[in-house]
Amino acid sequence: MADNQLSDSGSHGHMHASGLNIPFAAFFIVGEIAGSGVLALPKAVDDTGWIGLVLLVACALLSAYTGSILGKSWVIIQERFPEYRQSCPDPYPVLGEKTFGKKGRYVVSFSINFTQFGVSVVFLLLASENVEDLVEKWSGTDLSFCIWLIILAGIICPLTWFGTPADFWPVAVGATVATAIACILLLVKVARDQGLYDPVLHSTVEFEPFFMAFGTIVFAFGGHPGFPTFQTSMKRPGDFKWAVLLGYLVVLAMYLPISTVAYVIYGKNVAANILLMKGGGVVNQMVEVLITLHLVLGFLIVINVFCQEMESYARVPRHFTWKRCVFRTLVVVLILFVAETIPKFGAILSLVGGSTVTILAYICPSLIYLKLKAVRHEDMIQIVNGHSGDVVPEASQGLPLWVKVMNIEIIVLGTVAGIASTYSAIKAIISSDFSKPCYV
């Protein structure tokens, strides 16, 4: 009981001598989340109908809440296990292990790695497509998209050698500013297209497109794999809930206007990537440059989380060393290989969003928080040692009934919607023809 009271009181929890403050942590959250969502959400909203706009707001609020309780959970862990008050390369898997034993760690770890690796591949693919399009427009040079993948991977690779988010905060600021300006310009471009499609017709809402769109929406808000890593880089980890709230308000301010205007003006004519809509001229090219900049910077943020956990397994030292450079270079090469193998990743976004992102964003945070608030410190030791059968949950640790019910509802809704979205995405992948690998 005392542990929970200490964690959830007015205290900020354990403090570090230096680290990220609330605004900079929020920059990292926005930098990780925003970007691909700006391009894909207008089509997702059309596939879900006007309810998609409601779903957009609901997912933002739910994601902010689950991100907040994930932060609270980590503060509780730091209070109960002092060894985690300093730097920790894999905080989310630690949360899974401390609450549900080794199995909990494995589920969280697999979900994070699948998500972050998939997001990195998608970011590299989208950035390469944009660069190919821009270079062809500007110079008339028709260099293969597959070649641009190699060039971009080579440019980005040395930048992945930074240690933790605190080491490269300008990347997060740059990614956020680039996306914010791109959203404003894109909003102007779409508004100028009013009357271009008259009358405006909307797609019929069907089961599979709806839940694939749900996966895209969840993907667009699912930054949770990196949240505990950002929190451990903060000077006051207990303030992370405010960084999450600020971050999601900024992301929603980017997503909602462009999705609403595109739904009203384009209807079912909207492209899967809104940048591929005709017209726009210089404005469209400026947006493409800014979004590409975000994708490259976002790649650095996403891959950092993946690499930190993998390095903990590979026993790579935490300080800067040649081993880190070699390890992260190999990771970039592997991402490049997957991108060259499957150069079209449309339904994969829905698959990742509907499966592992849903697990990390909606199911795990609520499960972990409820377990931490219902289990004593002594019983947590039993869980970690594999004796969970001896644990007797306490009847109440101060959580109001409505909070418990709300979290249970989030778990149930996330599970049902995630299964439906994953099924729809897998069916779409199986029934579609993938492009041939670049090296064939």
GUDO-256113 format. One line per field, with one value per residue (C-alpha): residue number from 1; residue in three letters; z, y, x negated. Coordinates in Angstrom, 3 decimals. Layout:
<rs>
kefi <- NUM/...
torkol <- ALA/...
Z <- Z/...
Y <- Y/...
X <- X/...
</rs>
This chain:
<rs>
kefi <- 1/2/3/4/5/6/7/8/9/10/11/12/13/14/15/16/17/18/19/20/21/22/23/24/25/26/27/28/29/30/31/32/33/34/35/36/37/38/39/40/41/42/43/44/45/46/47/48/49/50/51/52/53/54/55/56/57/58/59/60/61/62/63/64/65/66/67/68/69/70/71/72/73/74/75/76/77/78/79/80/81/82/83/84/85/86/87/88/89/90/91/92/93/94/95/96/97/98/99/100/101/102/103/104/105/106/107/108/109/110/111/112/113/114/115/116/117/118/119/120/121/122/123/124/125/126/127/128/129/130/131/132/133/134/135/136/137/138/139/140/141/142/143/144/145/146/147/148/149/150/151/152/153/154/155/156/157/158/159/160/161/162/163/164/165/166/167/168/169/170/171/172/173/174/175/176/177/178/179/180/181/182/183/184/185/186/187/188/189/190/191/192/193/194/195/196/197/198/199/200/201/202/203/204/205/206/207/208/209/210/211/212/213/214/215/216/217/218/219/220/221/222/223/224/225/226/227/228/229/230/231/232/233/234/235/236/237/238/239/240/241/242/243/244/245/246/247/248/249/250/251/252/253/254/255/256/257/258/259/260/261/262/263/264/265/266/267/268/269/270/271/272/273/274/275/276/277/278/279/280/281/282/283/284/285/286/287/288/289/290/291/292/293/294/295/296/297/298/299/300/301/302/303/304/305/306/307/308/309/310/311/312/313/314/315/316/317/318/319/320/321/322/323/324/325/326/327/328/329/330/331/332/333/334/335/336/337/338/339/340/341/342/343/344/345/346/347/348/349/350/351/352/353/354/355/356/357/358/359/360/361/362/363/364/365/366/367/368/369/370/371/372/373/374/375/376/377/378/379/380/381/382/383/384/385/386/387/388/389/390/391/392/393/394/395/396/397/398/399/400/401/402/403/404/405/406/407/408/409/410/411/412/413/414/415/416/417/418/419/420/421/422/423/424/425/426/427/428/429/430/431/432/433/434/435/436/437/438/439/440
torkol <- MET/ALA/ASP/ASN/GLN/LEU/SER/ASP/SER/GLY/SER/HIS/GLY/HIS/MET/HIS/ALA/SER/GLY/LEU/ASN/ILE/PRO/PHE/ALA/ALA/PHE/PHE/ILE/VAL/GLY/GLU/ILE/ALA/GLY/SER/GLY/VAL/LEU/ALA/LEU/PRO/LYS/ALA/VAL/ASP/ASP/THR/GLY/TRP/ILE/GLY/LEU/VAL/LEU/LEU/VAL/ALA/CYS/ALA/LEU/LEU/SER/ALA/TYR/THR/GLY/SER/ILE/LEU/GLY/LYS/SER/TRP/VAL/ILE/ILE/GLN/GLU/ARG/PHE/PRO/GLU/TYR/ARG/GLN/SER/CYS/PRO/ASP/PRO/TYR/PRO/VAL/LEU/GLY/GLU/LYS/THR/PHE/GLY/LYS/LYS/GLY/ARG/TYR/VAL/VAL/SER/PHE/SER/ILE/ASN/PHE/THR/GLN/PHE/GLY/VAL/SER/VAL/VAL/PHE/LEU/LEU/LEU/ALA/SER/GLU/ASN/VAL/GLU/ASP/LEU/VAL/GLU/LYS/TRP/SER/GLY/THR/ASP/LEU/SER/PHE/CYS/ILE/TRP/LEU/ILE/ILE/LEU/ALA/GLY/ILE/ILE/CYS/PRO/LEU/THR/TRP/PHE/GLY/THR/PRO/ALA/ASP/PHE/TRP/PRO/VAL/ALA/VAL/GLY/ALA/THR/VAL/ALA/THR/ALA/ILE/ALA/CYS/ILE/LEU/LEU/LEU/VAL/LYS/VAL/ALA/ARG/ASP/GLN/GLY/LEU/TYR/ASP/PRO/VAL/LEU/HIS/SER/THR/VAL/GLU/PHE/GLU/PRO/PHE/PHE/MET/ALA/PHE/GLY/THR/ILE/VAL/PHE/ALA/PHE/GLY/GLY/HIS/PRO/GLY/PHE/PRO/THR/PHE/GLN/THR/SER/MET/LYS/ARG/PRO/GLY/ASP/PHE/LYS/TRP/ALA/VAL/LEU/LEU/GLY/TYR/LEU/VAL/VAL/LEU/ALA/MET/TYR/LEU/PRO/ILE/SER/THR/VAL/ALA/TYR/VAL/ILE/TYR/GLY/LYS/ASN/VAL/ALA/ALA/ASN/ILE/LEU/LEU/MET/LYS/GLY/GLY/GLY/VAL/VAL/ASN/GLN/MET/VAL/GLU/VAL/LEU/ILE/THR/LEU/HIS/LEU/VAL/LEU/GLY/PHE/LEU/ILE/VAL/ILE/ASN/VAL/PHE/CYS/GLN/GLU/MET/GLU/SER/TYR/ALA/ARG/VAL/PRO/ARG/HIS/PHE/THR/TRP/LYS/ARG/CYS/VAL/PHE/ARG/THR/LEU/VAL/VAL/VAL/LEU/ILE/LEU/PHE/VAL/ALA/GLU/THR/ILE/PRO/LYS/PHE/GLY/ALA/ILE/LEU/SER/LEU/VAL/GLY/GLY/SER/THR/VAL/THR/ILE/LEU/ALA/TYR/ILE/CYS/PRO/SER/LEU/ILE/TYR/LEU/LYS/LEU/LYS/ALA/VAL/ARG/HIS/GLU/ASP/MET/ILE/GLN/ILE/VAL/ASN/GLY/HIS/SER/GLY/ASP/VAL/VAL/PRO/GLU/ALA/SER/GLN/GLY/LEU/PRO/LEU/TRP/VAL/LYS/VAL/MET/ASN/ILE/GLU/ILE/ILE/VAL/LEU/GLY/THR/VAL/ALA/GLY/ILE/ALA/SER/THR/TYR/SER/ALA/ILE/LYS/ALA/ILE/ILE/SER/SER/ASP/PHE/SER/LYS/PRO/CYS/TYR/VAL
Z <- 0.000/0.922/-2.381/-4.299/-2.149/-2.675/-6.401/-6.958/-4.542/-5.328/-5.504/-8.804/-7.929/-8.239/-9.832/-12.105/-12.050/-15.715/-18.481/-20.569/-19.242/-20.029/-23.329/-24.747/-23.726/-25.503/-28.585/-28.600/-28.309/-31.231/-33.194/-32.821/-33.483/-36.095/-39.722/-41.440/-39.807/-41.584/-44.916/-44.183/-41.859/-44.459/-46.316/-43.028/-42.089/-45.463/-44.950/-41.520/-42.422/-40.228/-37.171/-38.075/-36.883/-33.521/-33.484/-34.125/-31.030/-28.927/-29.847/-29.041/-25.597/-24.805/-25.952/-23.778/-20.780/-21.259/-21.854/-18.577/-16.529/-18.196/-16.801/-13.358/-13.483/-14.124/-11.168/-8.961/-10.219/-9.435/-5.890/-5.280/-7.056/-6.467/-9.038/-11.790/-10.608/-12.878/-16.610/-17.915/-21.573/-21.610/-19.169/-20.878/-20.821/-17.184/-16.446/-18.090/-16.093/-12.721/-13.104/-15.091/-14.835/-17.720/-19.974/-19.519/-20.496/-23.602/-24.828/-24.321/-25.786/-28.921/-29.437/-29.104/-31.454/-34.072/-33.902/-33.880/-36.581/-38.770/-38.232/-39.129/-42.393/-43.250/-42.490/-44.707/-47.535/-47.410/-47.199/-50.207/-52.252/-51.486/-52.343/-55.642/-56.537/-55.546/-57.397/-60.534/-60.393/-59.722/-61.991/-64.251/-62.949/-62.818/-60.247/-59.050/-55.754/-54.728/-55.133/-53.019/-50.235/-50.144/-50.341/-47.537/-45.322/-45.795/-44.856/-41.826/-40.444/-38.605/-37.026/-35.316/-33.142/-30.564/-27.132/-25.564/-26.441/-24.152/-26.482/-29.573/-28.445/-31.481/-33.653/-31.810/-32.065/-35.787/-36.466/-34.614/-36.248/-39.731/-39.321/-37.844/-40.816/-43.250/-41.714/-42.108/-45.755/-46.496/-44.932/-47.217/-50.258/-49.504/-48.782/-52.182/-53.826/-52.627/-55.461/-57.394/-56.662/-56.907/-55.706/-52.937/-52.491/-49.617/-49.510/-48.209/-44.754/-44.807/-42.200/-43.524/-44.733/-41.458/-39.230/-41.485/-41.102/-37.342/-37.466/-39.352/-36.765/-33.871/-35.695/-36.062/-32.288/-31.054/-29.657/-26.464/-27.241/-26.812/-23.910/-20.996/-22.730/-23.021/-19.400/-18.124/-19.968/-18.082/-15.201/-13.296/-14.525/-12.427/-14.737/-17.754/-17.603/-18.481/-21.382/-22.706/-22.444/-24.170/-26.871/-27.765/-27.805/-30.359/-32.442/-32.401/-33.468/-36.474/-37.386/-36.851/-39.080/-42.138/-41.783/-41.414/-44.346/-46.603/-45.704/-46.575/-49.784/-51.299/-50.022/-51.511/-54.047/-51.376/-52.066/-49.588/-49.374/-49.469/-51.025/-54.184/-54.836/-58.054/-58.028/-55.292/-57.204/-55.055/-51.883/-52.332/-52.897/-49.753/-47.773/-49.286/-48.229/-44.678/-44.253/-45.617/-43.083/-40.339/-41.555/-41.473/-38.018/-36.784/-38.003/-35.627/-32.673/-33.385/-34.096/-30.897/-28.757/-30.733/-30.555/-26.820/-25.996/-28.481/-27.096/-23.597/-24.883/-26.891/-23.859/-25.759/-23.264/-22.436/-23.115/-26.632/-28.133/-31.492/-30.529/-30.543/-33.967/-35.437/-33.831/-34.973/-38.447/-38.705/-37.595/-40.343/-42.892/-41.776/-42.061/-45.538/-46.548/-45.464/-47.265/-50.450/-50.090/-49.556/-51.129/-50.684/-47.111/-47.340/-45.383/-43.064/-41.408/-40.515/-39.409/-37.043/-35.807/-35.216/-33.553/-31.567/-31.350/-29.910/-27.376/-26.331/-26.434/-24.973/-23.456/-21.637/-19.972/-18.295/-17.341/-15.864/-13.970/-12.467/-11.442/-9.845/-7.862/-6.652/-5.756/-2.872/-3.268/-1.598/-4.028/-6.993/-5.933/-6.089/-9.620/-10.864/-9.352/-11.152/-8.146/-9.253/-7.987/-4.402/-4.908/-3.246/-4.723/-2.265/-2.460/-3.094/-3.354/-3.479/-7.082/-7.452/-8.906/-12.012/-12.795/-12.564/-14.754/-17.318/-17.605/-17.975/-20.746/-22.508/-22.370/-23.737/-26.507/-27.477/-27.669/-29.789/-32.164/-32.405/-33.398/-36.039/-37.418/-37.515/-39.280/-41.887/-42.494/-42.859/-45.271/-47.332/-47.402/-48.491/-51.217/-52.653/-54.921/-53.382/-55.587/-56.487/-54.286/-55.551/-55.959/-58.180
Y <- 0.000/2.433/1.887/2.891/5.906/7.133/6.620/8.231/11.109/14.587/13.270/13.281/9.982/9.492/12.384/12.233/14.801/15.596/14.526/15.543/17.971/17.792/19.773/17.840/14.477/15.602/16.414/12.817/11.491/13.625/12.824/9.089/9.131/11.780/11.534/8.460/9.105/12.447/10.608/7.569/8.781/10.634/7.331/5.495/8.005/7.536/3.745/4.122/6.900/9.919/7.663/7.533/11.118/10.127/7.091/9.396/11.491/8.410/6.666/9.826/10.168/6.456/6.389/9.408/7.707/4.356/6.176/8.002/4.852/3.196/6.083/5.664/1.958/2.653/5.072/2.310/-0.114/2.422/2.840/-0.905/-1.866/0.787/-0.815/0.616/4.223/4.734/4.070/1.047/-0.071/-2.110/-0.604/-1.899/-5.570/-5.056/-3.911/-7.080/-9.275/-7.655/-8.080/-11.311/-13.059/-14.262/-14.845/-11.216/-10.087/-12.274/-11.011/-7.355/-7.825/-9.574/-6.970/-4.082/-5.599/-6.533/-3.060/-0.969/-3.022/-2.831/0.919/1.426/-0.470/1.516/4.847/3.924/2.835/5.989/8.278/6.554/6.804/10.517/11.161/9.292/11.360/14.677/14.062/13.045/16.235/18.514/17.067/14.594/11.879/8.565/6.697/3.444/3.493/0.420/2.409/5.248/2.738/1.897/5.555/6.664/3.713/4.609/8.257/7.427/4.616/6.711/8.810/5.706/5.404/7.916/6.349/7.309/9.891/12.430/12.339/13.512/15.710/18.059/15.153/15.097/18.871/18.795/15.962/17.746/21.142/19.576/17.727/20.749/22.956/20.136/19.779/23.510/23.513/20.303/21.763/24.803/22.567/20.402/23.436/24.903/21.720/22.417/21.811/19.659/16.542/17.601/15.965/14.472/10.759/8.565/4.896/2.342/1.156/-2.582/-4.971/-5.594/-2.057/-0.684/-2.787/-2.348/1.392/0.869/-0.745/2.290/4.663/2.692/2.623/6.412/6.881/3.918/5.329/3.260/0.995/4.011/5.714/3.982/4.581/8.304/8.342/6.822/9.632/12.332/14.328/13.782/10.491/11.145/14.063/11.785/11.833/15.544/14.923/12.260/14.572/17.427/15.115/13.658/17.047/18.189/15.004/15.315/18.966/17.695/14.729/15.900/19.012/17.406/14.216/16.191/18.530/15.673/13.657/16.591/17.701/14.458/11.797/8.394/9.942/10.369/8.373/5.904/8.410/11.871/13.296/11.339/13.461/15.452/19.121/21.136/22.078/23.726/23.421/19.670/19.367/21.399/19.071/16.067/17.449/18.134/14.746/13.032/14.930/13.734/10.124/10.176/11.775/9.539/6.523/7.516/7.738/4.438/2.399/3.676/1.931/-1.305/-1.193/-0.484/-3.612/-5.798/-4.512/-5.576/-9.150/-8.922/-7.475/-4.382/-1.797/1.200/3.685/4.620/1.891/0.319/-2.606/-0.282/1.077/-2.409/-3.728/-0.834/-0.911/-4.566/-3.630/-0.986/-3.536/-5.991/-3.283/-2.438/-6.118/-6.410/-3.158/-4.403/-7.746/-6.361/-2.872/-2.341/-2.209/-1.078/-3.764/-4.275/-0.949/-2.315/-5.631/-3.990/-1.509/-4.146/-6.685/-5.652/-1.911/-2.721/-5.047/-2.402/0.617/-0.689/-4.154/-4.244/-0.785/-1.483/-5.065/-3.972/-1.020/-3.071/-5.809/-3.361/-1.715/-5.072/-6.924/-6.248/-5.847/-9.209/-10.947/-9.287/-11.048/-14.331/-13.487/-12.702/-15.970/-17.946/-18.624/-16.605/-19.348/-18.376/-14.767/-13.592/-10.268/-7.612/-6.620/-2.963/-0.691/2.575/2.425/3.637/1.104/3.220/3.216/-0.586/-0.940/1.531/-0.318/-3.672/-2.163/-0.854/-4.345/-6.019/-3.462/-3.488/-7.288/-7.579/-4.734/-5.905/-9.442/-8.135/-5.716/-8.347/-10.823/-8.221/-7.214/-10.805/-11.598/-8.513/-9.465/-13.035/-11.964/-9.203/-9.523/-8.275/-6.493/-8.514/-7.970/-5.287/-7.766/-10.173
X <- 0.000/-2.759/-4.462/-1.381/-0.713/-4.242/-4.049/-0.679/-0.894/-2.071/-5.632/-7.459/-9.139/-12.878/-14.777/-17.828/-20.606/-19.905/-17.549/-14.564/-11.963/-8.221/-8.274/-11.232/-9.722/-6.540/-8.637/-9.895/-6.339/-5.160/-8.314/-7.712/-3.955/-3.185/-4.232/-2.864/0.516/0.827/0.548/2.722/5.500/7.630/8.187/8.791/11.492/13.205/13.194/14.834/17.300/17.957/17.621/13.934/13.541/15.047/12.760/9.808/10.541/11.369/8.104/6.134/7.735/7.461/3.835/3.043/4.669/2.924/-0.366/0.174/0.852/-2.143/-4.212/-2.627/-3.426/-7.103/-7.254/-5.794/-8.464/-11.197/-9.865/-9.639/-12.877/-15.589/-17.929/-15.696/-15.996/-18.984/-19.225/-17.291/-17.536/-14.298/-11.754/-8.585/-9.714/-10.735/-7.172/-5.863/-8.245/-7.593/-3.832/-3.392/-6.764/-8.919/-5.905/-4.881/-8.355/-8.396/-5.001/-5.950/-9.419/-8.161/-5.423/-7.886/-10.433/-7.834/-6.298/-9.464/-11.152/-8.033/-7.700/-11.365/-10.905/-7.778/-9.488/-12.441/-10.117/-7.986/-11.021/-12.633/-9.432/-9.185/-12.846/-12.487/-9.412/-11.008/-14.295/-12.410/-10.291/-13.252/-15.937/-14.206/-16.561/-14.730/-16.831/-15.290/-13.399/-15.408/-18.641/-17.274/-16.591/-20.308/-21.387/-19.067/-20.001/-23.688/-23.073/-20.931/-23.096/-25.766/-23.015/-21.597/-24.713/-23.436/-22.919/-19.577/-16.880/-18.557/-21.580/-19.700/-16.807/-17.223/-16.018/-12.687/-12.286/-13.090/-10.630/-7.820/-8.383/-8.631/-5.331/-3.537/-4.501/-3.633/-0.163/0.549/-0.576/1.334/4.470/4.166/3.635/6.702/8.883/7.948/9.271/12.815/15.267/12.793/14.870/18.495/20.682/18.580/19.299/18.136/17.170/19.647/18.590/17.792/16.374/12.867/12.044/13.428/11.193/8.177/8.779/9.019/5.567/4.249/5.743/4.256/0.910/1.095/1.433/-0.608/-3.825/-3.710/-6.708/-8.987/-7.194/-8.972/-12.319/-11.533/-10.404/-13.655/-15.502/-13.532/-14.947/-11.688/-10.141/-7.037/-6.158/-5.811/-1.997/-2.054/-4.423/-2.023/0.979/-0.860/-2.192/1.202/2.902/0.309/0.722/4.517/4.202/2.203/4.392/7.974/8.128/6.511/8.589/11.828/11.180/10.048/13.172/15.434/13.652/12.293/14.679/13.937/11.551/8.866/5.698/4.165/1.279/2.804/-0.377/0.466/3.563/3.270/2.360/0.742/-2.397/-5.053/-2.959/-2.649/-6.408/-7.130/-4.864/-6.638/-10.038/-8.865/-7.176/-10.280/-12.372/-10.049/-10.219/-14.021/-14.149/-11.316/-13.302/-16.126/-13.735/-11.963/-15.089/-16.731/-14.097/-14.518/-18.312/-18.468/-16.507/-18.387/-21.681/-20.648/-20.338/-23.576/-25.429/-26.543/-27.915/-25.719/-28.531/-29.622/-31.787/-32.581/-30.332/-27.320/-28.266/-28.659/-25.475/-23.274/-24.792/-23.776/-20.248/-20.010/-21.263/-18.559/-15.873/-17.174/-17.007/-13.364/-12.496/-14.173/-12.376/-8.850/-8.886/-5.118/-3.902/-0.243/1.600/-1.392/-0.525/2.912/1.403/-1.087/1.526/4.186/1.916/-1.156/-0.411/3.028/1.370/-1.173/1.144/4.415/4.081/0.728/0.839/4.195/3.265/-0.075/1.420/4.251/1.810/-0.631/2.156/3.498/0.292/-2.059/-5.822/-6.476/-4.123/-5.856/-9.060/-7.136/-5.908/-9.410/-10.683/-7.987/-5.722/-2.700/-0.399/-1.312/-0.242/2.964/4.187/5.283/8.919/8.166/5.134/6.998/8.239/11.842/14.265/14.862/11.123/11.024/14.108/12.762/9.470/11.225/13.382/10.253/8.724/11.878/12.468/8.800/8.779/11.944/11.056/7.437/8.459/10.880/8.283/5.532/7.827/8.801/5.168/3.935/6.744/5.890/2.193/2.920/5.339/3.109/0.087/-3.119/-5.602/-8.668/-11.738/-14.110/-16.949/-14.969
</rs>
